[in-house]
């Protein structure tokens, strides 16, 4: 039995590069059997530690006042 999953184009390219003549299932299973985590296979943890928080801070800073400006424009 097989299942369909959705992955980003970037992750697909990485898996395709790694798989060679193996199936995607074999690549994922091999990683999981070796003690890896699914997040390792799906392209997670590719940023340095702290990047997530920095991006959140940047988004918060850049969006400050956006709702107020939108309200002003619709009045």
N, C-alpha and C positions, 0 to 999 in steps of 0.2 A: 504494500500500500504506500502511496506517496502523498505528500502534502505540498501545497504551494505556499511560498512565503514571499514577502516583498522586502527587498533590500535596496539601498540607494545605489545609484549608478557607480559611485566611487567605490563602494564596498564590492559591487559586482566585478569591477575591473581588477581589484586586488585579489579576489578569490579566483578569478579566471587565470590570472598570472601565476598563481600558486598551484593551481590544480594540475597543470600539464595534461597528461592523458587520463588522469583520475576523474571521477565524478565529483560534483560539489559535495555530495553526501559523504564521500570518502575523505575529503579534505577536512570537513567539519568534524566527522567522527574521530579522525586521527588526532585532531587538536584536543578534543574533549577527552579522549582516552589517555592522552599524555599528561593529563592533569590541568590542561588549560581551561579557561572559562569561555563560555559562549561569547562574551564581550570581546575576547581576544580575536575570535574568528570574524566577528561582525564589524570590526574596525573601530571599536570603542577604545578608549584610553590612548588615543593617538596624540593627544595634546599634553604638554608639560603640566605638571601639577600646578594648580593655581590659575590656569587659563580660564576655566569655567567661571570662577568668581570674578576675574577681571572683565570678562565679556559681559557678565550680568551688571557689573558696576558701570561699564561703558554705556550699555543700553539704557540703564536708569538715568545716567547723567545726560545723555543725548536726547532722551525723551521728556526731560523736565519741562513742564509748561506746555506740552503738546496739546493736552486736552483743553487747557485754557485758551490757547490760540485757536483751536478748532471751534470752541464755543463762540469766541469773538467773531470769527469769520461767518458764522451762521446767523448772527444777530442782525 
